[in-house]
Amino acid sequence: MFDSLRRHARRGIGAPFAVLMVLAMMMVPLPPFVLDLLFSFNIALSLVVLLAVVYVLRPLDFATFPTVILMSTLLRLALNVASTRVVLMHGFAGPGAAGKVIESFGEFVIGGNYAVGLVVFTILTIINFVVVTKGATRVSEVTARFTLDAMPGKQMAIDADLNAGLVTQDQARIRRQEVREEADFYGAMDGASKFVRGDAVAAILILFINILGGFAVGVFQHGLSVSEAAHTYTLLTIGDGLVAQVPSLMLSVATAMIVTRVSRSEDMGTQLLGQLFGSPRALAVAGIVLGSMGLVPGMPNVAFLSLAGGCGLGAWWIAKNHRDQTRVDAEVETEQAVPPEENSELGWEDLNPVDVVGLE
């Protein structure tokens, strides 16, 4: 099956087929079992994208990320349309009418309480829209502007190195291609961040439209009581919103992470560990502060003192590694150093013998 999918992708029909499938999801009614599969796939896709951004070495190594954002947003909106259709048509049958995924998010995540679910959904939306998405959009705009402004200077620097003979024609061509790809990538990210922001706004509007529409359908078409219709359709709508909001939040975080990355040949985990815990002084001071807070009466002493001990142990371990590394580097430099030659007086025995040449 994977070989067949790979062959279709090489023929160039994979992306059009995916777009047609997304459009079909908006038009064709889907059974709850298919919705469960697609919701699970959406969550898995967002998680894979987030982890790919974490482990990528440079932002340009994931140059298709703007396209991935667009396709993921279309998939999520298509799922919202399909799930809304199922909720409005079969929601009167109970919480399980829209599939196990929506029911699980409605029953397990928020405990079957639609008031709690509404508060949780509102908090997630605020985090996604106000904090993550707004910041990522601003960073994308600034990065794209500065990248485009710096492009002529980079091109001139490459030409100067080529004229000075510091690089070859092939190396200059590769560097020019990297400059163009960088400008195209950040320009595309500037536009792709608008998709993420629009998706967050659409999630809020879809939530309120589904609640009002479900209430009207339940009361006027299926004869449910006001309280029963409000409870059933609000619970289903909030479960549907949470199923869509969690992948949206992961994709927003991935967008913010990739536009704030520094182009270095290290993954994000290595950079964070090396820079955040590179100095033992930060951990030592943090341990002292946490230990002082742990000694205050009424504070969670066990938690603060445990964290203080962990920070102190980490500071000692980092300092020990630094000392060991410094000692090893000094030994290597000593071994590689060439001993100076001793000055000694030359004697006649140090001269090479000379053959006497004469005429006969």
DONU-224023 format. One record per residue (C-alpha): residue number from 1; z, y, x. Coordinates in steps of 0.25 Angstrom, whole numbers, plus 2048, in hexadecimal, padded with zeros to 3 digits. Layout:
% residues N
@zavo:NUM; w:Z; v:Y; u:X
...
This chain:
% residues 360
@zavo:1; w:800; v:800; u:800
@zavo:2; w:804; v:80A; u:80B
@zavo:3; w:7F6; v:806; u:812
@zavo:4; w:7EF; v:80A; u:805
@zavo:5; w:7F6; v:817; u:804
@zavo:6; w:7F4; v:81A; u:812
@zavo:7; w:7E5; v:818; u:811
@zavo:8; w:7E4; v:820; u:804
@zavo:9; w:7EC; v:82B; u:80C
@zavo:10; w:7E2; v:82B; u:817
@zavo:11; w:7D6; v:82C; u:80D
@zavo:12; w:7DC; v:839; u:808
@zavo:13; w:7DF; v:835; u:7FA
@zavo:14; w:7EE; v:834; u:7FB
@zavo:15; w:7F2; v:842; u:7F9
@zavo:16; w:7E8; v:844; u:7ED
@zavo:17; w:7ED; v:837; u:7E7
@zavo:18; w:7FC; v:83D; u:7E8
@zavo:19; w:7F8; v:84A; u:7E2
@zavo:20; w:7F1; v:843; u:7D6
@zavo:21; w:7FE; v:83A; u:7D4
@zavo:22; w:807; v:846; u:7D4
@zavo:23; w:7FE; v:84D; u:7C9
@zavo:24; w:7FD; v:840; u:7C1
@zavo:25; w:80C; v:83F; u:7C1
@zavo:26; w:80C; v:84D; u:7BA
@zavo:27; w:802; v:848; u:7AF
@zavo:28; w:805; v:839; u:7AD
@zavo:29; w:813; v:835; u:7A7
@zavo:30; w:81B; v:82C; u:7B1
@zavo:31; w:825; v:821; u:7AD
@zavo:32; w:833; v:823; u:7B2
@zavo:33; w:831; v:817; u:7BC
@zavo:34; w:826; v:81F; u:7C3
@zavo:35; w:82E; v:82C; u:7C3
@zavo:36; w:839; v:825; u:7CA
@zavo:37; w:830; v:820; u:7D5
@zavo:38; w:82A; v:82E; u:7D7
@zavo:39; w:837; v:835; u:7D7
@zavo:40; w:83C; v:82B; u:7E1
@zavo:41; w:82F; v:82D; u:7E9
@zavo:42; w:831; v:83D; u:7E8
@zavo:43; w:83F; v:83C; u:7EE
@zavo:44; w:83B; v:832; u:7F9
@zavo:45; w:82F; v:83B; u:7FD
@zavo:46; w:838; v:848; u:7FE
@zavo:47; w:842; v:840; u:806
@zavo:48; w:837; v:83B; u:810
@zavo:49; w:831; v:849; u:811
@zavo:50; w:83F; v:84F; u:814
@zavo:51; w:842; v:844; u:81F
@zavo:52; w:834; v:846; u:825
@zavo:53; w:837; v:855; u:826
@zavo:54; w:844; v:852; u:82D
@zavo:55; w:83E; v:848; u:837
@zavo:56; w:831; v:850; u:83A
@zavo:57; w:830; v:856; u:848
@zavo:58; w:828; v:863; u:845
@zavo:59; w:825; v:869; u:838
@zavo:60; w:816; v:867; u:83B
@zavo:61; w:818; v:858; u:83C
@zavo:62; w:81A; v:858; u:82D
@zavo:63; w:80E; v:861; u:82A
@zavo:64; w:80B; v:85B; u:81C
@zavo:65; w:819; v:860; u:817
@zavo:66; w:813; v:86B; u:80E
@zavo:67; w:80A; v:861; u:807
@zavo:68; w:815; v:857; u:806
@zavo:69; w:81D; v:863; u:7FF
@zavo:70; w:812; v:865; u:7F5
@zavo:71; w:810; v:857; u:7F2
@zavo:72; w:81F; v:854; u:7F0
@zavo:73; w:820; v:860; u:7E7
@zavo:74; w:815; v:85C; u:7DE
@zavo:75; w:81B; v:84E; u:7DD
@zavo:76; w:828; v:853; u:7D9
@zavo:77; w:822; v:85D; u:7CF
@zavo:78; w:81A; v:851; u:7C9
@zavo:79; w:826; v:849; u:7C8
@zavo:80; w:82D; v:854; u:7C1
@zavo:81; w:822; v:854; u:7B7
@zavo:82; w:822; v:845; u:7B5
@zavo:83; w:831; v:844; u:7B4
@zavo:84; w:831; v:850; u:7AA
@zavo:85; w:827; v:848; u:7A1
@zavo:86; w:830; v:83C; u:7A1
@zavo:87; w:83D; v:843; u:79E
@zavo:88; w:837; v:84B; u:793
@zavo:89; w:830; v:83F; u:78D
@zavo:90; w:83B; v:834; u:78F
@zavo:91; w:848; v:83C; u:792
@zavo:92; w:84E; v:839; u:784
@zavo:93; w:84F; v:82A; u:788
@zavo:94; w:85A; v:82E; u:792
@zavo:95; w:85C; v:831; u:7A1
@zavo:96; w:854; v:825; u:7A6
@zavo:97; w:847; v:829; u:79F
@zavo:98; w:842; v:830; u:7AB
@zavo:99; w:844; v:826; u:7B5
@zavo:100; w:850; v:821; u:7BE
@zavo:101; w:84E; v:82C; u:7C8
@zavo:102; w:850; v:837; u:7BF
@zavo:103; w:85B; v:82F; u:7B7
@zavo:104; w:862; v:82D; u:7C5
@zavo:105; w:862; v:83B; u:7C9
@zavo:106; w:867; v:83F; u:7BB
@zavo:107; w:872; v:835; u:7BA
@zavo:108; w:877; v:832; u:7C8
@zavo:109; w:874; v:83F; u:7D0
@zavo:110; w:87A; v:848; u:7C5
@zavo:111; w:883; v:83E; u:7BE
@zavo:112; w:87B; v:83F; u:7B1
@zavo:113; w:881; v:84D; u:7AF
@zavo:114; w:875; v:857; u:7AC
@zavo:115; w:87E; v:863; u:7AF
@zavo:116; w:881; v:85E; u:7BD
@zavo:117; w:872; v:85A; u:7BF
@zavo:118; w:86E; v:868; u:7BB
@zavo:119; w:878; v:86E; u:7C5
@zavo:120; w:873; v:865; u:7D0
@zavo:121; w:865; v:868; u:7CD
@zavo:122; w:867; v:877; u:7CE
@zavo:123; w:86E; v:876; u:7DB
@zavo:124; w:863; v:86D; u:7E1
@zavo:125; w:859; v:877; u:7DC
@zavo:126; w:860; v:883; u:7E2
@zavo:127; w:861; v:87C; u:7EF
@zavo:128; w:853; v:878; u:7EF
@zavo:129; w:84D; v:885; u:7EA
@zavo:130; w:856; v:890; u:7EF
@zavo:131; w:85B; v:88A; u:7FC
@zavo:132; w:851; v:880; u:802
@zavo:133; w:844; v:884; u:7FC
@zavo:134; w:845; v:893; u:7FD
@zavo:135; w:849; v:892; u:80B
@zavo:136; w:83E; v:888; u:80F
@zavo:137; w:834; v:892; u:808
@zavo:138; w:839; v:89E; u:810
@zavo:139; w:839; v:896; u:81D
@zavo:140; w:82B; v:891; u:81A
@zavo:141; w:826; v:89F; u:817
@zavo:142; w:82C; v:8A5; u:824
@zavo:143; w:827; v:899; u:82D
@zavo:144; w:819; v:89A; u:827
@zavo:145; w:818; v:8A9; u:82A
@zavo:146; w:81D; v:8A8; u:838
@zavo:147; w:814; v:89C; u:83B
@zavo:148; w:808; v:8A3; u:837
@zavo:149; w:80C; v:8B0; u:83E
@zavo:150; w:80E; v:8A8; u:84B
@zavo:151; w:801; v:8A0; u:84A
@zavo:152; w:7F8; v:8AA; u:851
@zavo:153; w:802; v:8AC; u:85D
@zavo:154; w:803; v:89D; u:85E
@zavo:155; w:7F4; v:89C; u:85F
@zavo:156; w:7F3; v:8A7; u:869
@zavo:157; w:7FE; v:89F; u:872
@zavo:158; w:7F5; v:893; u:871
@zavo:159; w:7E9; v:89A; u:875
@zavo:160; w:7F1; v:8A1; u:881
@zavo:161; w:7F6; v:893; u:886
@zavo:162; w:7E8; v:88E; u:885
@zavo:163; w:7E2; v:899; u:88D
@zavo:164; w:7ED; v:898; u:897
@zavo:165; w:7EA; v:889; u:899
@zavo:166; w:7F7; v:884; u:894
@zavo:167; w:7F2; v:87C; u:889
@zavo:168; w:7E5; v:874; u:887
@zavo:169; w:7DB; v:876; u:87C
@zavo:170; w:7E0; v:86A; u:875
@zavo:171; w:7EE; v:86E; u:876
@zavo:172; w:7EB; v:87C; u:871
@zavo:173; w:7E3; v:876; u:865
@zavo:174; w:7EF; v:86E; u:861
@zavo:175; w:7F9; v:87A; u:862
@zavo:176; w:7EF; v:882; u:859
@zavo:177; w:7EF; v:877; u:84F
@zavo:178; w:7FE; v:876; u:84F
@zavo:179; w:7FF; v:885; u:84D
@zavo:180; w:7F5; v:884; u:841
@zavo:181; w:7FD; v:878; u:83B
@zavo:182; w:80A; v:87F; u:83C
@zavo:183; w:805; v:88B; u:835
@zavo:184; w:7FF; v:883; u:82A
@zavo:185; w:80B; v:87B; u:829
@zavo:186; w:815; v:886; u:827
@zavo:187; w:80B; v:88E; u:81E
@zavo:188; w:80A; v:881; u:815
@zavo:189; w:819; v:880; u:815
@zavo:190; w:81A; v:88E; u:810
@zavo:191; w:812; v:88A; u:804
@zavo:192; w:819; v:87C; u:802
@zavo:193; w:827; v:882; u:802
@zavo:194; w:822; v:889; u:7F5
@zavo:195; w:820; v:87B; u:7EF
@zavo:196; w:82E; v:877; u:7F1
@zavo:197; w:833; v:884; u:7EC
@zavo:198; w:82A; v:883; u:7DF
@zavo:199; w:82F; v:875; u:7DD
@zavo:200; w:83E; v:879; u:7DD
@zavo:201; w:83A; v:884; u:7D2
@zavo:202; w:832; v:87A; u:7CA
@zavo:203; w:83E; v:870; u:7CA
@zavo:204; w:847; v:87B; u:7C4
@zavo:205; w:83D; v:87E; u:7B9
@zavo:206; w:83A; v:86F; u:7B6
@zavo:207; w:849; v:86C; u:7B4
@zavo:208; w:84B; v:877; u:7AA
@zavo:209; w:83E; v:874; u:7A3
@zavo:210; w:841; v:865; u:7A2
@zavo:211; w:84F; v:868; u:79D
@zavo:212; w:84A; v:871; u:792
@zavo:213; w:83E; v:868; u:78F
@zavo:214; w:846; v:85B; u:78E
@zavo:215; w:851; v:861; u:785
@zavo:216; w:846; v:866; u:77B
@zavo:217; w:83F; v:858; u:77C
@zavo:218; w:84C; v:850; u:77A
@zavo:219; w:851; v:859; u:76E
@zavo:220; w:844; v:85C; u:767
@zavo:221; w:83C; v:84F; u:769
@zavo:222; w:846; v:844; u:76B
@zavo:223; w:851; v:849; u:762
@zavo:224; w:85C; v:849; u:76D
@zavo:225; w:868; v:851; u:76B
@zavo:226; w:869; v:85E; u:773
@zavo:227; w:874; v:859; u:77D
@zavo:228; w:86D; v:84B; u:77F
@zavo:229; w:860; v:852; u:782
@zavo:230; w:866; v:85C; u:78B
@zavo:231; w:86E; v:851; u:793
@zavo:232; w:862; v:847; u:794
@zavo:233; w:857; v:850; u:797
@zavo:234; w:85F; v:859; u:7A0
@zavo:235; w:864; v:84D; u:7A8
@zavo:236; w:856; v:847; u:7AA
@zavo:237; w:850; v:855; u:7AE
@zavo:238; w:85B; v:857; u:7B8
@zavo:239; w:859; v:849; u:7BE
@zavo:240; w:84A; v:84C; u:7BE
@zavo:241; w:84D; v:859; u:7C5
@zavo:242; w:856; v:853; u:7CF
@zavo:243; w:84C; v:848; u:7D3
@zavo:244; w:842; v:853; u:7D6
@zavo:245; w:84C; v:85D; u:7DC
@zavo:246; w:851; v:853; u:7E7
@zavo:247; w:843; v:851; u:7ED
@zavo:248; w:840; v:85F; u:7EC
@zavo:249; w:84C; v:863; u:7F4
@zavo:250; w:849; v:859; u:7FF
@zavo:251; w:83B; v:85F; u:800
@zavo:252; w:840; v:86D; u:800
@zavo:253; w:84A; v:869; u:80B
@zavo:254; w:83E; v:863; u:813
@zavo:255; w:836; v:86F; u:811
@zavo:256; w:841; v:878; u:816
@zavo:257; w:844; v:86F; u:822
@zavo:258; w:835; v:86E; u:827
@zavo:259; w:833; v:87D; u:826
@zavo:260; w:840; v:880; u:82E
@zavo:261; w:83D; v:875; u:839
@zavo:262; w:83B; v:879; u:848
@zavo:263; w:82F; v:873; u:84E
@zavo:264; w:835; v:86A; u:858
@zavo:265; w:833; v:85B; u:85C
@zavo:266; w:840; v:857; u:855
@zavo:267; w:843; v:852; u:848
@zavo:268; w:84D; v:85A; u:83F
@zavo:269; w:859; v:851; u:841
@zavo:270; w:857; v:852; u:851
@zavo:271; w:856; v:861; u:850
@zavo:272; w:863; v:862; u:847
@zavo:273; w:86B; v:859; u:84F
@zavo:274; w:867; v:85F; u:85C
@zavo:275; w:869; v:86E; u:858
@zavo:276; w:874; v:86D; u:84E
@zavo:277; w:87D; v:864; u:856
@zavo:278; w:878; v:868; u:864
@zavo:279; w:884; v:870; u:867
@zavo:280; w:892; v:86A; u:867
@zavo:281; w:898; v:878; u:865
@zavo:282; w:893; v:879; u:857
@zavo:283; w:89A; v:86C; u:853
@zavo:284; w:8A6; v:86F; u:85A
@zavo:285; w:8A8; v:87D; u:853
@zavo:286; w:8A5; v:876; u:846
@zavo:287; w:8AF; v:86C; u:848
@zavo:288; w:8BA; v:876; u:84B
@zavo:289; w:8B7; v:87E; u:83F
@zavo:290; w:8B7; v:871; u:836
@zavo:291; w:8C4; v:86C; u:83D
@zavo:292; w:8CA; v:87A; u:839
@zavo:293; w:8C6; v:879; u:82B
@zavo:294; w:8CB; v:86A; u:82A
@zavo:295; w:8D9; v:86F; u:82E
@zavo:296; w:8D9; v:879; u:822
@zavo:297; w:8E2; v:874; u:817
@zavo:298; w:8DB; v:870; u:80B
@zavo:299; w:8CE; v:86E; u:811
@zavo:300; w:8C7; v:860; u:812
@zavo:301; w:8CE; v:85D; u:81F
@zavo:302; w:8C8; v:84F; u:821
@zavo:303; w:8BA; v:854; u:820
@zavo:304; w:8BB; v:860; u:828
@zavo:305; w:8C3; v:859; u:833
@zavo:306; w:8B9; v:84E; u:833
@zavo:307; w:8AD; v:857; u:835
@zavo:308; w:8B5; v:85F; u:840
@zavo:309; w:8B7; v:852; u:847
@zavo:310; w:8A8; v:84E; u:846
@zavo:311; w:8A4; v:85C; u:84B
@zavo:312; w:8AD; v:85B; u:857
@zavo:313; w:8A8; v:84D; u:85A
@zavo:314; w:89A; v:851; u:859
@zavo:315; w:89C; v:85D; u:862
@zavo:316; w:8A3; v:854; u:86D
@zavo:317; w:898; v:84A; u:86C
@zavo:318; w:88D; v:855; u:86D
@zavo:319; w:894; v:85C; u:879
@zavo:320; w:896; v:84E; u:880
@zavo:321; w:887; v:84B; u:87E
@zavo:322; w:883; v:859; u:884
@zavo:323; w:88C; v:857; u:890
@zavo:324; w:886; v:849; u:893
@zavo:325; w:878; v:84E; u:891
@zavo:326; w:87B; v:85A; u:89B
@zavo:327; w:881; v:850; u:8A5
@zavo:328; w:875; v:847; u:8A4
@zavo:329; w:86B; v:853; u:8A6
@zavo:330; w:873; v:857; u:8B2
@zavo:331; w:872; v:849; u:8B8
@zavo:332; w:863; v:849; u:8B5
@zavo:333; w:861; v:856; u:8BC
@zavo:334; w:869; v:852; u:8C8
@zavo:335; w:861; v:845; u:8CA
@zavo:336; w:854; v:84C; u:8C8
@zavo:337; w:858; v:857; u:8D2
@zavo:338; w:851; v:855; u:8E0
@zavo:339; w:85B; v:856; u:8EB
@zavo:340; w:858; v:861; u:8F6
@zavo:341; w:853; v:85C; u:903
@zavo:342; w:85D; v:85E; u:90F
@zavo:343; w:858; v:867; u:919
@zavo:344; w:858; v:861; u:927
@zavo:345; w:853; v:865; u:934
@zavo:346; w:846; v:85F; u:939
@zavo:347; w:845; v:857; u:946
@zavo:348; w:839; v:852; u:94E
@zavo:349; w:83B; v:844; u:948
@zavo:350; w:837; v:84B; u:93A
@zavo:351; w:829; v:84E; u:93F
@zavo:352; w:81E; v:844; u:93D
@zavo:353; w:818; v:83E; u:94A
@zavo:354; w:80A; v:845; u:94E
@zavo:355; w:7FF; v:83D; u:954
@zavo:356; w:7FB; v:843; u:961
@zavo:357; w:7EC; v:847; u:961
@zavo:358; w:7E4; v:848; u:96E
@zavo:359; w:7D6; v:848; u:974
@zavo:360; w:7D2; v:83E; u:97E
